Amino acid sequence: MKTADFVLCIHGGAGTISRDTDPARVALYRAGLSAALQAGLDILRSGGTALDAVEAAVVCMEDNPCFNAGRGAVYNAAGQHELDSCIMDGYHLACGALAGVSTIRNPIKAARRLMETSPHILLAGHGADTWAEQAGLELVNNGYFDDEFRHQQWLKAKESGLVQRDHDDAKGTVGAVALDAAGNLAAATSTGGMTNKQYGRVGDTPLVGCGTYANNAGCAVSCTGTGEQFIRHVAAHAIHSAVVYGQQSLEKACQTMVQHTLQPGDGGLIAVDRQGNWQLAYNSAGMFRGVADSSGLFRVAIWED
């Protein structure tokens, strides 16, 4: 039985800021999550598609330097920004993804354009940036993504020689999943990856079935955390398979993945199924997250409140 006409879940990364953080800064994070949730919810309320809703929510977070996606993305080992994104339509199983792009203002918009206009699913690096320019998408200098908080974070990581994962940071990968009133599912994910990552490193976000997946037969999933782990377990599709072929509830499938398959601290994920059930699951200290549905539910959180 369908539990809601439409549902939207978002995440702004696994891992949290300290509870001692300046309340004004905490308010910025909550406001950013609320704005993204509202952007997608407005579309669903007006009868729009799940695909439009997840794109709108992610664009909102890409434009907000509070999150590690788009503006405010982390620095790689070369002191530059390399961005990954993916979007998937659960009705057609259409998908588009970009890896290692450096001049596209909103990588999630580019992923959708690729999905809708190209025979290809995944483009990477300079070729992807060049395609985006030819496609008429908005381009920026790599410095557009700069953020002083992220820069200081990178300098510390570089000095120590460490690569920092999303959940080690106060900001992280963003994503959204949705069910619309027509019963269609969609998922979208966007990230700057890991602080001080090797130039050219690609995580789970743009790999369909690993960090992002949507299929009307089962569920839509967006992951955040240590990308290598989500790749190893093909996490997003594994949850879908558990629901469809294993006849598991969405809750059991997500909790099994997060609490038993992944290692403690690896991160988290958001998911929604075709009945309107949803999950915000994580094994890190917390996860920037939110959920809204047709019943009037509207909630964002950072910690276990």
N, C-alpha and C positions, 0 to 999 in steps of 0.2 A: 504494500500500500504506500502511495506517495505521501511523504510526511510534510512536504512544502511545495508550493507552486514553483518557486525559484529559490536558489541558494547561492551565496557568494562567500568564498573563504579567501583570505589573503595571508601572506607571510612577508615579513621584512627581514628575515634571517634568523637562524638558530644561534642562540647565545644572547646574553643580556648585558646591560649596563648595571653597575653597582646600584644597590638601593640607596646608597649615600650620594648618588649623583645629584647635582644641582636640580631642584624641582623644575626650574625653568627649562632645562635641557630635556628632562623627562617629558615635560609638556609638549615639546617640539616633536618628539618621537610619537607620542600618542596622537597629536594633531595630524602628523603625516600619515599614520595608519588610518585614522578616521576619514581623512580626505580621500585616500585611495579607495577605501571601502565604499564611501558615498558615491564616488565617481562611477564605480561599477554598478552599485545598487540603483542609481538613477536610471541607468539603461535597462536593467531588468524590470524595474517598476513600470517603465513605459512600454513594455512588451518587446524590448530589444533582445538580441541574441546573446547567448553565453559567450560567444567569440568576441563580440564587441565589448562585453562587460569585462572580461579578463584583460583585454588589451588596454582598455581605459584605466583600469586599476593599476596595471603595471607601468603605463606611461606616467601616471601621477607619481609613482615612486621613483622612476628613472629621473624625473625632473627635480626631485627633492634630495639635496645633499645629505640628508640624514641616513640614506641607504646606500649600500654598495652595489649600485647599478646606475648606469648613465652618469649624470653629474654626481660627483662624490665617490666614484669608483676607486678601488684600491690601486696602488702602484705596483707594477711588476719589478723584477730585479734590475731592469734597465731604466727604471724611473719613469715608465710610461704606463698608459692605461690600455688594456686589451679586454674587450667586452664580449660576452657570449649571451645568446638569447634563443628562445624557442617558443613556438606557439602551435597548438594542435586543436583541430576541430573534430569532436567526437562523432559527428554524424557521417562525414565523408572520410574520416581518417586522414584528412589532408593535414600537412604540417610543413613548417618552414623553420629553418634554424641558421644562425650565424655564429661563427667562432673566431675569436681573436681579431675583432674589428676595432678600429681606432679613431674613426672620424665620423661615425654615424650618431647623430644626437640621440635618437631613440631607437635602439636596436630592436625592440619588440615590434615597432612599426615596420621596420625593414624585414623582420622575419615573416610578418603577415603578408607583406607585399610579395615576398619571394614565394610564399605558399600559394598565393592567388594568381601569379603571373608567370612562374617559371616551371619547367619540367624537373628542376632540381629541388632537393630538400635542404641540403646543407652547403653553405658557402663559407670559406674561411679566409682570414687575413686580408692582404692587399686586394686580392681578387674580389672579395666580398665588398670592400669599401668602394672599389671601382664600379662594381655592379650597382651599388646603391646610388652613386653619383649619376650614372646613366639612367637609373629609374626615377630620378628627380626627387629623391629623399633629402631631407635637410642634413647637411654636413656641417661639422664644426672642427676647429683646430683641436688637437689632442689636449691642449691646455684647458679647454672648456670644462673637462671633467675634474680638474684640480680641486682639492679641498685641503685646507691647512691641517685639519685634524688627521686626515689620511696621510698627508705628507710627513707629519711628525711620527706617525705610526710606522711608516715605511723606513724612515731614518733609523729608528730604534731596531727594527727588524733587520735592516741591512748591517748595522753595527754588530748585532749578535749572530748574524749569519743564519737566521731562522726564517722559515716560511710559516706565516700565520694563517690558520684556517678561519673560516667564517665564524665559528662559534667561539674563537679566541677574541673576536672583535666586538665592539659595541654596536656595529652595524653589519648587515649582511645581505646576501642574495635576496631578491624579491620574487614573489610569485602570486598567482591567483588561479583559482579553479571555480567553475560555475555550472549550475544547472539552470536552464531557462524554462519559461512557461510552456514552451513547445516540447520539452523533454530532452533537449539536446545538451550535451556536455562540452566543455572546453577547458584547456589549461594553457597557462603562459608563465614563463620564467625568464628572468634576466639577472645578470651578475657581472661584477668586475673580477670575480675569482678570489684568489688568495693574495694577501699582502706579501710582496717580495717573491712572487712565484717566478719560476723560470720563464724567460721570454718564449712565447709559443705554446705554453701549457694550456690545455683545454680540459675543463672539468665535465661534470655530468649534465649541466644545464642544457647545452645544445644537442645532446645525444638523446634522440627520441627513444623512450622506454627506460632511460636511466634516471634523468632528473625531471623529465616532463613526459606526460602521456595522457591521452583522453580517448575514450572509446565508449560510445553510447551503449554498448553491450554490457559494460561494467561500471567504470568510474573514470574520474579525472584526477590526476595527481601532479603536484609540484613539490620538489624536494629542495632542501637547503642544508648545507653542512660540508663535510669532507667529501668532495666530489668523487675522489677515487673509490671510496667505499660504496657510494651509490652506483658507480659504474660496475664494480665487481659483482654486485648483486642484481643488476638491471632492475633497480628497486621499484621504479614507478610501474613498469609492466608486470613485475612479480606480484604487486598488489592487485592489479587488474586480473591477473590469472587466478589468484587465490579466490577472488570474488566470483569470477565466471566459471572456472573449471573446478575449483575446490569448494564452491558453494559456501564460502565463508562470508560472514557479515563484514561490512566495511571496517567496522571497529576492530574485529579480530585480525583481519588482514593487515591493517595499519599497525596495530600494537605488536603483532608478531614480528613485523619487519623492524620496527623501531626498537623494541625492547629485547628482542632475542637474536635477530639476524645481524643487525648493526652492532657496533661496539659502543659502550657508554661514552657519551660526549660526541658521537659522530654527527649529530644534528637532528633534523626533524622533517616533517612533511605535512602538507594539507591535502585533503581529498574530499570528494563528494561523489555519491553514486546516483543512479537514475531514479531512485526512490526519494532522493532529497536528504538521505543520511549524510552526515559530514563528520570529519575528523581533523583535529589539530594536534598531531602527535609529535613528541620530541623526547630525546634522552639527554639533552644538554641542560645547562642551568636554567634555560628558559627559551622562549621564542617570541619574537615580535609577530603578532598575529591578530586576526580579526575575522568575524563571521557575521553575516546578515542574511535574513530570509524574508519570505513573503508574509510571515506571521507578525513581523514587527521587531524581531530580534536584531539587535545592532550592538556588537560588543568588540572592543579591542583590549589587548592585554600584552604585557611584557613578561611579568613574572607569574608565579602561581599565586594569584591574588586571593 
